Amino acid sequence: MKFNNIDFDTYLKNFPDEKGYFGKYGGSFISPELQTAMDEITEAYFTICKSRKFINELRRIRKEFQGRPTPISHLERLSSSLGNVQLYVKREDLNHTGAHKLNHCMGEALLAKYMG
């Protein structure tokens, strides 16, 4: 599939590049003093991100503490009032404190644990 001259079938195979850029966008914009620490974090992440132990522990944390995976609910009355459609919502509102915050923090905390 193409959109604005971007071939999405191959896009993520080519981007981001080794510096985290998506074409002219991306990368990290931090002071040089912090770059060394960020490089350590990045290296640690790529070392363990495909580890079965890391993934299983993250899944357990998400299930037991975040209520993941969140359910999908059928919007029966809204579907019937709109006619020939079936609407569903993914219930991210059921996550404690909102989904994006907890998703991000749980992964970071687990990474920090593995880094010691």
Long-range contacts (C-beta under 8 A, 24 or more apart in sequence): 40-115, 41-111, 41-115, 44-111, 44-114, 44-115, 45-111, 48-111, 48-114, 54-110, 54-114, 57-110, 58-106, 58-107, 58-110, 61-106, 61-110, 62-103, 62-106, 65-96, 65-106, 66-95, 66-96, 66-102, 66-103, 66-106, 67-94, 67-95, 67-96, 68-95, 70-94, 70-95, 70-99
